Amino acid sequence: MSNTTSFGFVTGLRAAEEAVIDLDFRSGDLPSSVLAPVRPGKSATYCDRDRMHAAEPDTARVGFCHDTGMWGLVRDYASTNRVAYSQYSPSTWGGSTVGTEIVTANAAPFLLASESYALCRAGGGYVFPGRGTVSTSYPVDGYSVASIFVRPLSAAARPRLLLHNVAFGANQTVTYNPVTDAVEADATNVADTYIGMQKYPNGVRRIFIAAKAVSSTATYPPLMWTTGSNGGDFLFGGMQLEWLGYPTSYIPTSGVVVTRLADRGLAAVIDPAMLHATQGTLIADVFHGPSLAADANGFAGLESDDAGTTNTENYSLLACSPGNAAGLADRRIRAYIRSASTAQQAPLAPGAAPSGARVIVGSSWDSTTGAMLLAANYDGSVSHSSTIAPTLDVTKFNRMQLGAMYSSANRNMTGFIHRVRYFPRAMALAELRQEVGL
């Protein structure tokens, strides 16, 4: 599961002259119509083109997605960094550094301005966050994911991150190879262990490994385990350990574990007079991250304030259906549409959208004919049509929900929202496919 998806095949996206709602985050700005609620509290970070920043409390995060090369609205679940010292220092990290020289570097190419990387020389040895007798008990009822930022200074460097065999049955590892710009797994990794990386500027990569513990016996926290495979210098910093199946945005720590609360959904105010009574087209451009929810996660949707946390009111929205319990499996794209008097309708795209990929998805409906179309663009071409669209009471719609369903705290997505558009008319399938770049 690598977050390095190429999306170069998307061409011919149309201009937005006909879209009466166009929420565009690609400039790096928050549209003025987008309102709270947002993520409360501190400990959240976001990235621009050049480095990482700490987000202000109670503010939406508009950050730069280095996988798509675009700005977007940042979406994250709540999580805790269980490494008390995310930055290396000799007084807070231990290990066996035989054959390895580790010194504190002054400049961190891609961490917070107040933080620094450590420099690891070629050779054997290992280090881990903690001193003396260090005990970490991993949960055995789900995934644990370790992640760290690395920057090779030589083609022979092989930064390796390891989860220890006492808890995981065998050492589970992820190694970054700067020659291929890819991550590699050891033969001891089991089938349901996932590895991946995220790209950042200046050669920085965030590598991660997600695995299931088989024993709750306390053992080492994640280790930077270079051993003899490392033949060159590299920088590292920003260690993170979470009880999730994928890494969330970086949570800095300096002595205690830190929890970052979830990004709640945002709402954009809309005027029902802008909407067509029986027709419409909704298009969302997102970078779709994994999800832990057992139900669908919302990308964007026209909704009313009385939707609450149920699916019993009017709405028209784009979402992703559930993956497996860890949120790691491929997931299906859906378009939901409902009126208060008609059962929910949810056409399902015939293809699966991988986690860590850009997705452009569009839905078009015409209540007078009952036609409903779905087109989705992600690593391939999929489209779907049916005749099940109910008549919507558009007079109830007064908001565009972003990154959630029905309410700000319900069925949230992870990743980035780049752009959301609404057209007050139906489209034929060929036009809809063109709008999403197929």
N, C-alpha and C positions, 0 to 999 in steps of 0.2 A: 504494500500500500504506500505508494510514493506520491507526494504532493508536488510532482514536477510535470504535470500534464501539459503537453503542447496543444495549442488550439489554433494553429495557423490556418486551418481550412475554412474558418469563418470569413466569408467575403460578402460584399454586396448588401450590407445592412442599410436599411432605408433611413431617410431623414425623418424627423419627428413632426413635420408640419401638421399632419392630421391628428396627432395625439393631443387630446385636450388635457391630459395629465401626463407629465413627464418629470419624474423624480430621478434626477441624474446626479450621482455621487462621484462620477469619474473625474471631476475637476478638483476633488479634494475638499469640497465645501458641503455643508449641510443645508439642503433646501429650506427656505424660510417657513414653508408650510408644515414641516416635520416637527412634531411636538413630543414632549415627554409622555409617558414614563420611560425612564432609561435605567441603566445599571446604577444602583446606589453604591456608596462607599468608595474605598481606595483600592490600591494594589492591582489595578488594571494597566496594561501597556498596549501601545500600538506602534506601528512603524510608518515612517515616511520613506522617501526614496533612499535616504542615506543612513538612517540610524533609528534606534528605538527611543520612545518617549513614554513617560508616565502620564496616564490620563487623569484629568481632573475629576473629582467626585461628581456624580449626578450629571454627567455630560455624555452625549453619544460619541462613540469613537468612529471617526472617519479615517481610515488608514490605507496604506498602499499595499496591495497584494502583489508580491514579487513573483508569484506563479503566473498571474494573468497580465502583469504589467499595467494594472489600472488601480485607481483609488476605489474604495467602496466602504459601505457601512459595515463595521466589524460586528460579528455576532459570536458569542461564547456562552457555553454553559458555566455554571458555578463549579469551581474546583479548588483544591488545596495543594500547594507545593509542600510536600512532606519532608523536603530537605531543608533543614534549619539554616544552613549557610550555602546559598546558591553560588557564591563566588569562592574560588580557591584562595586559601591563605595557609601558611604553615601552622598557624595556631588553631585552625578550625578543621583542617583536613588531615587525614592520616594515610598510611599505606606503606608499601615497600618500594622505595624509589631506586633500588639497585640498578645501575646502568641508565638511569633517567635523571636528568636535571630539570627541576621545575622551579621557575622563578616568577615572581609577579611582574607582569608587564604593565606599563603605564597607560597604554592606549588600547581600548576595546573597539575594534572596527565596527561591531554591530551589537552593542549592548547599551544600557542606559549610560548617560554621560558620567554618572558618579561611579560606575563600575569599571573593573579592569579584567583582562584576560590573564591566564597563566600560560607560560611558555613551557612546552614539553619537548625535551631534546630526544634525539634518536636513541633507541635502546630498549631494554626491558624494564619491568616494574609496573606498579599500579598505584592509584590514589583513589580515595573516596571521601565524601563529606562526613566528617566526624573524627573524634580523637579517642584513643584508648579503646575500651570495650564498647563497640558500636553494635546495637541490636535493632534490626528492623523486622517487624512481623508483617508479612504480606498477606492480604486477604486471599482466601482459597475459593471464594464464590464469584470471582470475576477477574477482569484484567487489571494489571498494573502496567503503567507506561513510564519509562524513563526517557529523558531527552536532554540534550546538551548542544550548545553552539560550538562549532569547531572551525578553524581556518588553517588549512595546510600551508606551510611555508616552503614545501618541497614536494616534488612529484612522488618521492619515496615515502612520504608520511602516510600512516594508516591509523587515524584515530579510531579507537574501538571502545564501545560502551557495553557493559556487561551486567546482567542480572545473575546473581550467584546460585550455584547448583543446589545448595542446602534447601532453599525454598522452592526452586524450580525444577528439581530432579536432575538437570544437566545445565551447564552454563548456557544462557541464552544471550547472543551477542549481535551487535550491528557494527560494521566497520565501514568507514567512508574511504573510497578509492578516488583520489583526485584525478587520476589518469582517465578514468571512464566517467567521472562525475556521477557516481552511482554508489549505492550502499550494497553491502554484501553480508550474507549470513554464514555463520559457521555450520558445520555438519551436525553439531549437537543441538541446533534449534529444532523444535518440534513443529508439527504441521500447523498448529493453530497459533503459532507465534508470528507476529507481524513486524516488519521493519519498514522504515521509510525515511524521507528527508524533506526538508523545506529549503528553498533557495533564498538567499539574501545577497546583498551587494558585496563587492570586494572579496569574492571567493568564500564568504561565510556560508556554512551549511548548518542547519539544525537537524541532527540525526536523532532517531528515536526507535525504541523497541518496546512492543506491547506483548506481554506474555501472561499466562495463567500460572499462579503458584500452585504447587501440589502439596505443600506443607506450610503450616503457620509457624514452624520453628524459626526463631529469630536468627537472622544472619546479617550479612553486610548490606548496606544501602547500595545503590548503583555504583559501579566502579569504572573509572577510566583505566582500561586494562590494555596497555600497549604491548607488552611482552616483546618477543623477537620479531614480530611482524612489522613493527614500526621502524622504518629506515630513514626518517626525516623529521624535521622540527614541525610542530604545529602549535597553535593557540587554542585554548578552550576556556569556557566559562558559561555561566547560566544554567547550572544543573537543576533539573526539575523531576520530581517523582509524584505521580498522581494515580489515584485508584480509578482510572478510566481506561478505555481501549484506544485512546489517541491523545496526543499532546494538545492542550489548549495554549493560548497565548502566555507568554512568559510572566511568571509571578516572582518577583525578586524577594529574597529573604536575607536577613542579617542577624540571626540568633534564635528565631522561633519560626515554626511553620506558619504559613500565611494562607488565608482563604480569600479568593476573589469571588464576589457574587456574580450571578448571571446577568447578562444583558437581557433586559426585558424588551418586548416588542415595542416598536415606535408606531405612532399614528400620524398620518398626514391628513390635514383637514381638506375635505372636498365639498363641492357644491352639487347636490343632486341634480340641479338644473343642467349640469354639464353632461349628464349621462343620457344615453338613449334608452327609451322605455322598454324595448324588447330585444335590442341587439347590443353587442359589445365585443371588444377584443382586448385581452390583458396579456402583456408580455413582460417577462422578468429575465434579467441577465445577472446571474449569481455565480459565485465560486462556492460550490457545495461541499461542506465538510461533513465528517461522520456525525452520527447522532446516537444518543443513548436511549431516546424515548421509545416506548413500545407502540407508539402511534405515529401518525403522519406529522411532519414538521412544515410549517408554513413559510413560503417564500414571500408572497405578497397577495393581498386580497381586498376587494371591495366589501366593506362590512358596515353594520350599524352598531351604535353604542349598546343596544339591548341584546347583542349576541351573547354576552356573558361568557361562560366557559363551556357551553354546550354547542351542539350543532343543530339547534332547533329553529334558528332564525334565518333570515335572508343572508346569503353571502355568495360571492363568486371569487374563488381563489386558486392559486397555484401552489402545489405542495409536493412533498416527497413522502412516499409510503415507507413503512418501517423496514429496517434490515433485521439482522439477528440481534440477540440480546445484548451483544457488546457494541452494536452499532458499526460493525466493520464490514458487513456484507454489502454487495451491490444493492442499490435501492431503486425503486420504481418512481417515475414522475407521474403525478396525477393532476387533473384539473377538476376541482370540485365546484358544483353550482347547486344552489338550493333556493327555493322559496318556502315561506312558512307553511304552506299547505301541500307541498310536494316533497316526497322522500328524497333524501340526498342522492345525488348522481355523481359518480366518480369514474369517468373514463380513465383507463390505465394505459400508459405508453407501452408498446410491445417490447421495448428495449430497456436495459438497466443502466442507470447512471452511476458510475463509480464514485466512491468517496474521494475527495481531493481533486475535483475536476470542475472546470467551468461549464455551466449549463445555461443555455438560452432556451426558454420554454414559453410557448404562447398558447392561449386558448381563445377560441372564438365561438360565439353562440348566437342563435336566432330563435327566439321563443315562438315566433309565429309559424315557423316550419318545424321546430323541434330539433334542428340540426345543431350539433356541437362538435367542434374540431379541436384537436390537440396536436401540436408539433413541438418536438424537443430536439435540441442540437447538443450533443456531447459525444465526442469520440465516435461519431457515426450519425446516421440519419434515421429518425423515427418519426412517424406521424400516425394519427389515429382519428377515426370519425365515428359518430354514433348519432342517434336521433332521440335524445333523451333530455334535452334542455328544457327545464320548466320556465314558466313566466316569472320574472323577478319583479318585486316591488321596489323599484329603484329609488322611490321617494324616501325610503328608510336609510339608504346609504349616505353616510356622512363622513366616512374616513377610509383611508387606504392603510390597512394594517401591514407592517413590514417586519418580517422575520418571526412571525408568530401566527397563531390561529385563534380566532374568537375573542381573545383578550391578550393583554401584554405579557402575561406570565404563562400562557398556555401553548404547548407544542412548539417551542422555539427551535429555530434552526441554528447551525453553526456555519461559519465561513464569512463570506462577504456578499453584500448586495450592491451591485454596480449601478443598475438602472432599472426602473419600473415605468411602463407606459400603459395608458389606456386610450383606446380609440372608440368613439361612440358609434360604431357600425360593425357589422359582421364582415368577415373576410372569407373568400374561397380558400380552399386548402393550398393551392399553389401560391397565393399571396402570403398566407400565413407562414408557409415554409420559407419564403423569401425574407420575411421579416425576422425570422430567427436565424437566417444565414444558411439555410439548407439549399 
